Each structure stands twice: as structure tokens, then as C-alpha cells.
Amino acid sequence: MTGLPGVCKGCDEHMADPFPLYLPSEARRLFQSESLLRRFAQAAHFTGESRLLEIHASLGGLALARALNCQITMIEPDPRVAETLKERARMAGLGDAVTWLQQPLSSVSFADQSFDGIFSLGRVIGRPSELARRFRPWLAEKGRLAVTCVMAVGRQPAKVALESWADRLGHAIVSPRDTLMSVEPEGFEPEIVESLGDPELDDFYREIDAALAKQPSETEAIKQLKAEITVHRAQQGKAGATYGVIVARRKEPGEKPPLSRDGG
């Protein structure tokens, strides 16, 4: 595979705190469903020859590589998560298909057009527009980018939810559609956006609560996550903010708009 990892100079400006957002290693990852993975793969026209990069490894990434019978590079700095997934990959017969980089995203770089797909499902690793700008050179022509984001939802999102997320992320959160469209100026054709509904978000936070109860100490990251849950529950079941995923295709300079959204 082309694109050997190396030191990425100047990455701090792209991946400043607080990213990635803290998530207990025991917690369930969002956006791992077979239906979403299938839509992502179909939109991208992935095949057995596709080269994929997942940032913060997941079972979904392994499932995608297995279904496509293709090569995947996984960046996972948490040694516990990495070891667990390495064993799952071995059991699934994916040992030779996976390249593991057990280091932070900020310490790696790749050659131009190294990958046909770059994704991070279930982890918020940065502002969508900044991620699009950084990852675009690594994507092949018509390569797909899929990232998890925080989005404002509802006709009148609660001000406290919007303000707490803006303070935590360092930028305002916007509607699912505006989140998707935010990557267009960075050289992408917006394609898919999905977000969690209130019942799904409630279930997720209940599982997070159980995982947080097992943590040996309360770090600043844990305090922020607990505050996030508190703000959500104060809305009495009507979320002002939720998690979502966007998918976009790398677009070339001077490319004419497609006649229809046919997947490129």
C-alpha cells in the first residue's frame, strides 16, 4: 500500500483540543449498523481493490473490510481497544488485510491519493470542514469521506444545548443539512447525512452512564461527558443537539455539478 505513515508537521492547528471527544472504551460505538455501512460502500462503489482508512478503529470498519474483501488501515491509539480489535480481526480471518497504526492521528501522514475511503464512525474527531480540508489530499479521485459530527436538531433547539456544545467544540453546531454542506467549500460533493433520533440518543446515554460508573476516577473528560448528558436530559426528551454522520465525495477543481445524485 502506498502512503507510509510519518510525522505530520503542523497538525496541531487541525486537531486542536478537545478532539477526539472522550468516549469510554467500554461504550457502544454509534453508526455501526450494517445498513449504514452498506449505503456508504454502495455510494462509494467500493470493491475488493479499494483502500480504506479508519480513524479510531471499530467493529464496523472490520465488518466493512470483511464484506468487501479489501485492505484497510486502522489508526487506534488506545492499546486496549487496539488489542481487542486485533483479536477480532484475527478471528475473522482479516489478519493480512489490516494495517494497524497504534498512535494518535496527529502523528501520521500519508501520500496523496492513498485511500479510496476515509472514515471515522462513532467518534467525533474534529470539525467537519477542517477534517475535509486535511483529509482531501489523502483521498483518490472520487474517494469518499465519512465523519461523525454533532448537529443542532429541532425547529427551536434549546439555547443551553447549543451554547454548551459551542463552548466544548470551539465552534457553533448547525443543522444536519448545513453540517453536510459545510464540507463543500473544501472540495467535496455532499451526499449523505444521518442523525440519531431522541430514542436512540436516550439509549446511547443510558449505556454511557453505565460505562462511566465503572471508571476508577473522574477526569475532566468524564466531567464534560456527564455535563453533556445532564444538558440533554434537561430538555425532557427533546434533544436540541445530537450525533450524526455525513458522507461526501472528493470533487475535482472545475468539475461540473452532477446531473443527479447518482453516487458519482
C-alpha positions as CSV (number, residue, x, y, z in Angstrom):
1,M,0.0,0.0,0.0
2,T,1.3,3.5,-0.8
3,G,1.4,6.2,1.8
4,L,3.7,5.1,4.6
5,P,2.9,6.8,7.9
6,G,5.2,9.6,9.0
7,V,5.4,12.7,11.1
8,C,2.7,15.2,10.2
9,K,4.1,18.7,10.7
10,G,1.7,21.4,11.8
11,C,-1.2,19.0,12.7
12,D,-1.9,20.8,15.9
13,E,-3.7,23.5,14.0
14,H,-6.0,20.9,12.5
15,M,-6.6,18.7,15.5
16,A,-6.6,21.0,18.5
17,D,-8.3,20.2,21.8
18,P,-10.9,18.9,22.7
19,F,-10.7,16.3,19.8
20,P,-11.3,13.5,19.8
21,L,-14.3,13.7,22.1
22,Y,-13.9,11.3,25.0
23,L,-15.8,8.1,24.9
24,P,-15.3,5.2,27.4
25,S,-13.7,2.2,25.7
26,E,-16.4,0.0,27.1
27,A,-19.2,2.1,25.5
28,R,-21.0,1.1,22.3
29,R,-19.9,2.9,19.2
30,L,-22.5,4.7,17.2
31,F,-23.1,4.3,13.5
32,Q,-22.0,0.7,13.2
33,S,-25.2,-0.6,11.6
34,E,-25.0,-2.9,8.6
35,S,-27.4,-0.7,6.7
36,L,-25.3,2.4,7.1
37,L,-22.1,0.6,6.2
38,R,-23.8,-0.8,3.1
39,R,-25.1,2.6,2.0
40,F,-21.6,4.1,2.5
41,A,-20.0,1.3,0.4
42,Q,-22.6,1.5,-2.3
43,A,-22.4,5.3,-2.7
44,A,-18.6,5.0,-2.9
45,H,-18.6,2.0,-5.3
46,F,-16.1,0.2,-3.1
47,T,-14.7,-3.1,-4.3
48,G,-12.1,-5.6,-3.3
49,E,-9.4,-3.3,-4.7
50,S,-10.5,-0.4,-2.5
51,R,-8.0,1.0,0.0
52,L,-9.7,2.2,3.2
53,L,-8.6,4.2,6.3
54,E,-10.5,4.2,9.6
55,I,-9.6,6.7,12.2
56,H,-10.3,5.2,15.7
57,A,-10.8,1.5,14.8
58,S,-14.2,-0.1,15.2
59,L,-16.1,-3.4,14.6
60,G,-17.9,-1.6,11.8
61,G,-14.6,-0.9,10.0
62,L,-13.7,-4.6,10.3
63,A,-17.1,-5.6,9.0
64,L,-16.7,-3.3,6.0
65,A,-13.3,-4.7,5.1
66,R,-14.6,-8.3,5.5
67,A,-17.7,-7.7,3.3
68,L,-15.6,-6.0,0.6
69,N,-12.5,-8.3,1.0
70,C,-10.3,-5.2,0.8
71,Q,-7.4,-3.7,2.5
72,I,-7.9,-1.3,5.5
73,T,-5.6,0.8,7.6
74,M,-6.7,1.4,11.2
75,I,-5.5,4.2,13.4
76,E,-6.2,3.4,17.1
77,P,-4.1,5.0,19.8
78,D,-5.9,3.2,22.7
79,P,-3.9,0.0,23.3
80,R,-6.9,-1.8,24.9
81,V,-9.2,-1.1,22.0
82,A,-6.4,-2.0,19.5
83,E,-5.7,-5.3,21.1
84,T,-9.4,-6.3,21.3
85,L,-10.0,-5.4,17.7
86,K,-6.8,-7.1,16.5
87,E,-8.1,-10.3,18.1
88,R,-11.5,-9.8,16.4
89,A,-9.7,-9.3,13.1
90,R,-7.7,-12.5,13.6
91,M,-10.8,-14.5,14.4
92,A,-12.5,-13.1,11.3
93,G,-9.5,-14.0,9.1
94,L,-8.6,-10.4,8.4
95,G,-5.0,-10.6,9.7
96,D,-3.4,-9.8,6.4
97,A,-6.0,-7.3,5.3
98,V,-5.5,-4.8,8.2
99,T,-2.6,-2.4,8.8
100,W,-2.5,-1.2,12.4
101,L,-1.2,2.2,13.5
102,Q,-1.3,2.4,17.2
103,Q,-0.7,6.1,17.5
104,P,-2.6,9.4,17.5
105,L,-3.9,10.8,14.3
106,S,-1.8,13.9,14.8
107,S,1.4,11.9,14.4
108,V,0.6,10.3,11.0
109,S,0.5,11.4,7.4
110,F,0.1,9.7,4.0
111,A,1.0,10.2,0.4
112,D,-1.5,11.9,-1.8
113,Q,-4.4,9.7,-3.0
114,S,-3.5,6.8,-0.7
115,F,-7.1,5.9,0.0
116,D,-10.5,5.4,-1.7
117,G,-12.3,5.9,1.6
118,I,-11.5,7.6,4.9
119,F,-14.0,7.4,7.7
120,S,-14.5,7.7,11.5
121,L,-17.8,6.3,12.6
122,G,-18.9,6.8,16.1
123,R,-16.1,9.1,17.2
124,V,-16.1,12.9,16.9
125,I,-12.5,13.7,15.8
126,G,-12.8,17.3,14.7
127,R,-14.8,20.0,12.9
128,P,-16.1,18.6,9.6
129,S,-14.8,21.3,7.3
130,E,-11.3,21.1,8.9
131,L,-11.3,17.3,8.6
132,A,-12.3,17.6,4.9
133,R,-9.5,20.1,4.2
134,R,-6.9,17.9,5.9
135,F,-8.0,14.5,4.5
136,R,-8.8,15.5,0.9
137,P,-5.2,15.1,-0.3
138,W,-5.2,11.5,1.0
139,L,-8.3,10.6,-1.0
140,A,-8.1,9.2,-4.5
141,E,-10.3,10.9,-7.1
142,K,-14.0,10.3,-6.3
143,G,-12.9,9.0,-2.9
144,R,-15.4,9.2,0.0
145,L,-15.1,10.8,3.4
146,A,-17.4,9.8,6.3
147,V,-17.2,11.6,9.6
148,T,-19.2,11.7,12.8
149,C,-20.4,15.2,13.9
150,V,-22.6,17.0,16.5
151,M,-25.6,18.6,14.9
152,A,-28.4,21.0,16.0
153,V,-31.8,19.5,15.7
154,G,-35.4,20.6,16.1
155,R,-37.2,23.7,15.0
156,Q,-36.1,25.6,18.0
157,P,-33.0,23.9,19.6
158,A,-32.6,24.7,23.3
159,K,-30.2,27.6,23.7
160,V,-28.4,25.9,26.6
161,A,-27.6,22.9,24.4
162,L,-26.3,25.0,21.5
163,E,-24.1,27.1,23.9
164,S,-22.7,24.1,25.8
165,W,-21.7,22.4,22.6
166,A,-20.2,25.5,21.1
167,D,-18.2,26.0,24.2
168,R,-17.0,22.4,24.2
169,L,-16.2,22.1,20.5
170,G,-14.9,25.6,19.9
171,H,-17.5,26.2,17.1
172,A,-21.2,26.6,16.8
173,I,-23.2,23.5,15.8
174,V,-25.7,23.7,12.9
175,S,-28.5,21.7,11.3
176,P,-27.7,18.3,9.7
177,R,-28.1,19.8,6.2
178,D,-25.8,22.7,7.0
179,T,-23.3,20.3,8.6
180,L,-23.2,18.2,5.4
181,M,-22.9,21.3,3.2
182,S,-20.0,22.7,5.3
183,V,-17.6,20.4,3.5
184,E,-18.5,21.5,0.0
185,P,-16.1,24.6,0.0
186,E,-13.3,22.2,0.9
187,G,-13.6,20.3,-2.4
188,F,-16.3,17.8,-1.7
189,E,-19.7,16.8,-3.2
190,P,-22.1,16.4,-0.2
191,E,-24.0,13.0,-0.4
192,I,-25.5,11.5,2.8
193,V,-26.4,12.8,6.2
194,E,-27.9,10.8,9.1
195,S,-28.6,11.7,12.7
196,L,-29.7,10.0,15.8
197,G,-33.3,10.4,16.9
198,D,-34.3,11.1,20.5
199,P,-35.0,7.5,21.5
200,E,-31.6,6.4,20.1
201,L,-29.8,9.2,21.8
202,D,-31.5,8.3,25.1
203,D,-30.4,4.7,24.8
204,F,-26.9,5.7,24.0
205,Y,-26.6,8.0,27.0
206,R,-28.0,5.3,29.3
207,E,-25.2,3.0,28.1
208,I,-22.7,5.8,28.6
209,D,-23.9,6.2,32.2
210,A,-23.3,2.6,32.9
211,A,-19.8,2.7,31.4
212,L,-18.9,5.9,33.3
213,A,-19.9,4.3,36.6
214,K,-17.1,1.8,36.1
215,Q,-14.4,4.4,35.7
216,P,-11.9,4.5,38.6
217,S,-11.6,8.3,38.7
218,E,-13.4,11.3,37.4
219,T,-11.2,13.1,34.9
220,E,-12.0,16.4,33.2
221,A,-13.1,14.5,30.1
222,I,-15.5,12.4,32.1
223,K,-16.9,15.6,33.7
224,Q,-17.6,17.1,30.3
225,L,-19.4,13.9,29.1
226,K,-21.5,13.9,32.3
227,A,-22.4,17.5,31.7
228,E,-23.4,16.7,28.1
229,I,-25.8,14.0,29.4
230,T,-27.2,16.4,32.0
231,V,-27.9,19.1,29.4
232,H,-29.6,16.6,27.1
233,R,-31.9,15.2,29.9
234,A,-32.8,18.7,31.0
235,Q,-34.6,19.0,27.6
236,Q,-37.1,16.4,28.7
237,G,-36.8,14.0,25.8
238,K,-36.5,16.7,23.0
239,A,-32.9,16.9,22.0
240,G,-31.5,20.2,20.9
241,A,-28.3,18.5,19.7
242,T,-27.5,15.0,18.5
243,Y,-24.8,13.0,16.8
244,G,-24.8,12.4,13.1
245,V,-22.7,11.2,10.3
246,I,-22.0,12.8,6.9
247,V,-20.7,11.3,3.7
248,A,-19.1,13.3,0.9
249,R,-17.2,12.6,-2.3
250,R,-13.9,14.3,-3.3
251,K,-14.6,16.7,-6.1
252,E,-12.0,17.9,-8.6
253,P,-11.4,21.6,-9.5
254,G,-13.6,22.7,-12.4
255,E,-15.8,19.6,-12.1
256,K,-19.3,20.3,-13.4
257,P,-22.2,19.6,-10.9
258,P,-23.7,16.1,-11.5
259,L,-26.9,15.9,-13.4
260,S,-28.3,13.8,-10.5
261,R,-27.1,12.4,-7.2
262,D,-26.1,9.2,-8.7
263,G,-23.1,8.4,-6.5
264,G,-20.5,9.8,-8.8
